[in-house]
Amino acid sequence: MSINQSGWRPKMTAANGNDAAPTFTGNRALMLEEALIFEIGDTSTTGVDFAEGDVAGSRLGDLSRKAPIGLAGLSEPETIRHYTRLSRQNYAIDLGLFPLGSCTMKHNPRLNEKVARLPGFADVHPLQPVDTVQGALGVINELAVWLIELTGMHGVAMSPKAGAHGELCGILCIKAALEKRGEGHRKVVLVPESAHGTNPATAAFAGFMVEDIPATADGRVDTDALKARLGPDVAAVMITNPNTCGLFERDLKAISDAVHDAGGYVYCDGANFNAIVGRVRPGDLGVDAMHINLHKTFSTPHGGGGPGSGPVVLSEALSPFGPLPFTARMADGHIQLIEEETAGDDHPDTFGRMTAFHGQMGMFTRALTYILSHGADGLRQVAEDAVLNANYVLRSLEGTLDAPFAASGPCMHEAIFSDANLAEGFSTLDVAKGLIDEGFHPMTVYFPLVVHGAMLVEPTETESKAALDQFIGALRSVAERAKAGDTALKSAPHFAPRARLDETLAARKPVLVWKEPPLAQAAE
Ligand SMILES: *Cc1c(COP(=O)(O)O)cnc(C)c1O
């Protein structure tokens, strides 16, 4: 590509190399082609006009710049248009259904945003005297009460800032409890094969050794294998319920009893709480610690790395070890922040502190707004509708795609398919890429690892039947093409700004820095 001195965006080849009816700009109607900012700009100029200063001599001395700074040299409107055009290439939950499994990408009610932006919540500072932020602390406290109520647990640590951070919080509570009992020698954490990668990573990070527990053919934890492995070296088990195959772990209570009898603790990965909220209380299943991804179960826009919030509910046995600070409502209604200084007597066994301040205030406000606007009956309906929608997807597509656990009964919040009946040479990746041409973000692929070529679809409760029908139609059409051996699918997507990329090369040798091409090429 040439460096374009005029700032006019150069003509680009269509993404699929198909020049049948190219446009002058490379744009296709409102789908605008976009080059790198350095390719549309000019590094030898600046986009800003500064008058020459009449200051005598520079005060920077040796530090003054000797060569141009190498910015793209665009004017303000050109810069804004570049980033706006790029932003329009994002797929978002506000554009269409986002079928990613395990991520719970649901509609985020605008009411939550409105409340989170109220100045009394948005403009407070964590170092303000507690007397001046009683309302904000009240939100944290009230949300804590709801989370304890919904989970049937004893206490909650509000400060962790993501699901994975919550896992670490829970496992550190378990570690502190074992040390207090003089059983710090228990070093093994048992994790089912289907677990999210953060589970073994958390246990290893906290200094434990991770051992896999196999799954049964119906996609659940092999309870007998788990029980057989329990013993004096086992610190805890980490179980996801509902699990990442979209199935309820029916044996969890029996597993918890066996783990407790053997002296260990039960960590539950609560990322899928969306499917059981208002219906099942993890505390009744013998869970000792469970994180709740507020950004999954209780809305909040997420994706692209944040924001997250992962409060951890704790059993009576683990609550004394939870982190600081936390809020407590005093008899006179005043909310106190229990910090190190005050904790000496009240909370001597705390393992310490996980975050600088109290947690993600904006997300607490959104989650509490979501909970209060749904009410107890509405939250129960969230779970019922999420499960209904996933089963509709599962039953609509089981004749098209292989559904490995369809025979085990209804699924929970997500439906899982495999690549088993695609034509020779066609893969899950081809189906995912084909969905992009249909205007959908692909589902989660190749996870969980226990299913070959897994396609994990989580529609969530916020999709209508019409939206589900359109998605099902698109996925069925792409799957039929993959079963019929339609070779065009091998190079999909054809209608996206960029066609099939070499993702392995991109991951192994990412090119993250733009280099100015040599002059000869630039003049081309
Ligand atoms: C999302 C997820 C996590 C990690 O949560 P983050 O908030 O992304 O850190 C852990 N386990 C499961 C099953 C998940 O789906």
Ligand as a Chemical Component Dictionary entry (heavy atoms), coordinates in Angstrom:
data_LIG
# 
_chem_comp.id                   LIG 
_chem_comp.type                 NON-POLYMER 
_chem_comp.pdbx_formal_charge   0 
_chem_comp.three_letter_code    LIG 
# 
loop_
_chem_comp_atom.comp_id 
_chem_comp_atom.atom_id 
_chem_comp_atom.alt_atom_id 
_chem_comp_atom.type_symbol 
_chem_comp_atom.charge 
_chem_comp_atom.model_Cartn_x 
_chem_comp_atom.model_Cartn_y 
_chem_comp_atom.model_Cartn_z 
_chem_comp_atom.pdbx_ordinal 
LIG C1 C1 C 0 -16.109 -16.512 32.915 1  
LIG C2 C2 C 0 -15.719 -17.718 33.691 2  
LIG C3 C3 C 0 -14.681 -17.671 34.639 3  
LIG C4 C4 C 0 -13.773 -16.481 34.824 4  
LIG O1 O1 O 0 -14.453 -15.308 35.147 5  
LIG P1 P1 P 0 -13.841 -13.869 34.799 6  
LIG O2 O2 O 0 -14.834 -12.932 35.379 7  
LIG O3 O3 O 0 -13.726 -13.811 33.321 8  
LIG O4 O4 O 0 -12.499 -13.788 35.465 9  
LIG C5 C5 C 0 -14.433 -18.811 35.388 10 
LIG N1 N1 N 0 -15.152 -19.939 35.199 11 
LIG C6 C6 C 0 -16.137 -20.017 34.283 12 
LIG C7 C7 C 0 -16.910 -21.310 34.127 13 
LIG C8 C8 C 0 -16.446 -18.920 33.490 14 
LIG O5 O5 O 0 -17.414 -19.007 32.567 15 
# 
loop_
_chem_comp_bond.comp_id 
_chem_comp_bond.atom_id_1 
_chem_comp_bond.atom_id_2 
_chem_comp_bond.value_order 
_chem_comp_bond.pdbx_ordinal 
LIG C1 C2 SING 1  
LIG C2 C3 SING 2  
LIG C2 C8 DOUB 3  
LIG C3 C4 SING 4  
LIG C3 C5 DOUB 5  
LIG C4 O1 SING 6  
LIG O1 P1 SING 7  
LIG P1 O2 DOUB 8  
LIG P1 O3 SING 9  
LIG P1 O4 SING 10 
LIG C5 N1 SING 11 
LIG N1 C6 DOUB 12 
LIG C6 C7 SING 13 
LIG C6 C8 SING 14 
LIG C8 O5 SING 15 
# 
